[in-house]
Amino acid sequence: MAWVVLIFAGIFEIIWAYSMKLSDGFTKLTPSIITIVFMLLSFGLLAYAMRSLPLGTAYVVWTGIGAIGSFLVGIFILGEPASALRMLAAVLIIAGLVLMKIAS
């Protein structure tokens, strides 16, 4: 159950990161509210998952999901570049997540 909660925490991290970008430095009300709500949900779920998962594993997986998800949102929704070097970096992050899961 903790892994499912952790995955949702990571997904919520992607949502708050994207809405923070849309908030234009917290100058737009609706995206700012979405950012804060999903930030609180993400942190709350992370805290819950950490009750039974090791700190290092939970935190690395949470940030990894957020990093890869935000990277993909940047490419597919915001039109950010998808260079070979950026793609390699994303693959290395995913490899690290898989290794962290295997190790715990």
Backbone hydrogen bonds, N-H to C=O, Kabsch-Sander energy under -0.5 kcal/mol:
donor,donor_aa,acceptor,acceptor_aa,energy
5,V,1,M,-2.4
6,L,2,A,-2.4
7,I,3,W,-2.2
8,F,4,V,-2.2
9,A,5,V,-2.3
10,G,6,L,-2.2
11,I,7,I,-2.4
12,F,8,F,-2.8
13,E,9,A,-1.5
14,I,10,G,-1.7
15,I,11,I,-2.0
16,W,12,F,-2.5
17,A,13,E,-2.2
18,Y,14,I,-2.4
19,S,15,I,-2.6
20,M,16,W,-1.9
21,K,17,A,-1.7
22,L,18,Y,-2.0
23,S,19,S,-1.3
24,D,21,K,-1.2
25,G,20,M,-0.7
27,T,23,S,-1.9
28,K,23,S,-1.6
29,L,27,T,-0.5
32,S,28,K,-1.6
33,I,29,L,-2.6
34,I,30,T,-2.5
35,T,31,P,-2.4
36,I,32,S,-2.1
37,V,33,I,-2.7
38,F,34,I,-2.6
39,M,35,T,-2.1
40,L,36,I,-2.3
41,L,37,V,-2.3
42,S,38,F,-2.5
43,F,39,M,-2.7
44,G,40,L,-2.6
45,L,41,L,-2.6
46,L,42,S,-2.4
47,A,43,F,-2.6
48,Y,44,G,-2.1
49,A,45,L,-2.7
50,M,46,L,-2.2
51,R,48,Y,-1.4
52,S,49,A,-1.6
53,L,49,A,-1.6
58,A,54,P,-2.9
59,Y,55,L,-2.8
60,V,56,G,-2.1
61,V,57,T,-2.5
62,W,58,A,-2.5
63,T,59,Y,-2.6
64,G,60,V,-2.3
65,I,61,V,-2.8
66,G,62,W,-2.2
67,A,63,T,-2.8
68,I,64,G,-2.9
69,G,65,I,-2.6
70,S,66,G,-2.4
71,F,67,A,-2.2
72,L,68,I,-2.5
73,V,69,G,-2.5
74,G,70,S,-2.5
75,I,71,F,-1.8
76,F,72,L,-3.1
77,I,73,V,-2.5
78,L,73,V,-1.7
79,G,75,I,-0.5
80,E,74,G,-3.1
87,M,83,S,-2.3
88,L,84,A,-2.4
89,A,85,L,-2.1
90,A,86,R,-2.0
91,V,87,M,-2.3
92,L,88,L,-2.3
93,I,89,A,-1.9
94,I,90,A,-2.4
95,A,91,V,-2.5
96,G,92,L,-2.1
97,L,93,I,-2.1
98,V,94,I,-2.5
99,L,95,A,-2.5
100,M,96,G,-2.3
101,K,97,L,-2.4
102,I,98,V,-2.6
103,A,99,L,-2.3
104,S,100,M,-1.0
104,S,101,K,-0.6
